[in-house]
């Protein structure tokens, strides 16, 4: 019999304990979700049999919470029973519940009255392994509304991944000071996990200041990512000032060069994104950005605006995007 070192023995026992704890957690979480769902179901069904549903439901829930609290202690107050009721109403089919998410996740998701929005956050939370804090930040920053075009078919496309505007408050940069493109780039690398969470699903970091050399010149691309869902490289050029025709020409050239020199067999065409602090819509409209499906300009904010301000920005961008799409179809 082979002798096992102390380190190997420790690692083996540690792995068994971790796996055991994970199984216990999954079982406990699954049991908790099912019990809360069933409680919500019973409350809703009982409420629907009464007259004057709103008044009746509130009265019954308060009495029920008092009795359950006396019997079982904390966890069954009026607020939590109301959350269970919302939970069942938001997710009436128990088989659709993901055991990957906790009760805290579902409590947040149940506050989203729009079904499409709720399903978006649910899918993103599961696919990207969001913790509760991540989910709350995405909801509060109106991530759903900021996606350029919501998925309307089973096939993913760049418009269903990209956002406008992007919100980079997590970079910790002061908005009242002049900041260079290099400083933003460095901050992104320092907070790459949070950046990828904000940037969208399927992105993996490839390189910073990627060197591309031709026979006559050397070029450096700010940031390069690969999107494994879209199966393509995505290059980013950062701009701190107003967007210019020169900037657009440069990202167009970078995309062409990357396709020619770096793109692998089987990859889809490279996508170029100008991340800019200011975006002149007139320049966007009368440039190659309006004619190509692989070049984009998205605004970024270094702070999280108030909800009303953010909604106004999103509405303006949404109208512009829809007009651009109509303009492309008419050509």
Secondary structure as UniProt FT lines:
FT   HELIX           6..47
FT   TURN            48..49
FT   HELIX           53..72
FT   TURN            74..75
FT   HELIX           78..90
FT   HELIX           94..96
FT   TURN            99..100
FT   HELIX           103..109
FT   TURN            110..111
FT   HELIX           115..127
FT   TURN            128..129
FT   HELIX           132..140
FT   TURN            141..142
FT   HELIX           143..146
FT   HELIX           158..160
FT   STRAND          166..167
FT   HELIX           169..171
FT   TURN            175..176
FT   HELIX           181..190
FT   HELIX           192..199
FT   TURN            201..202
FT   STRAND          203..213
FT   STRAND          218..227
FT   TURN            228..231
FT   STRAND          232..242
FT   HELIX           245..261
FT   TURN            265..266
FT   STRAND          268..278
FT   HELIX           281..285
FT   HELIX           288..290
FT   STRAND          295..301
FT   HELIX           307..330
//
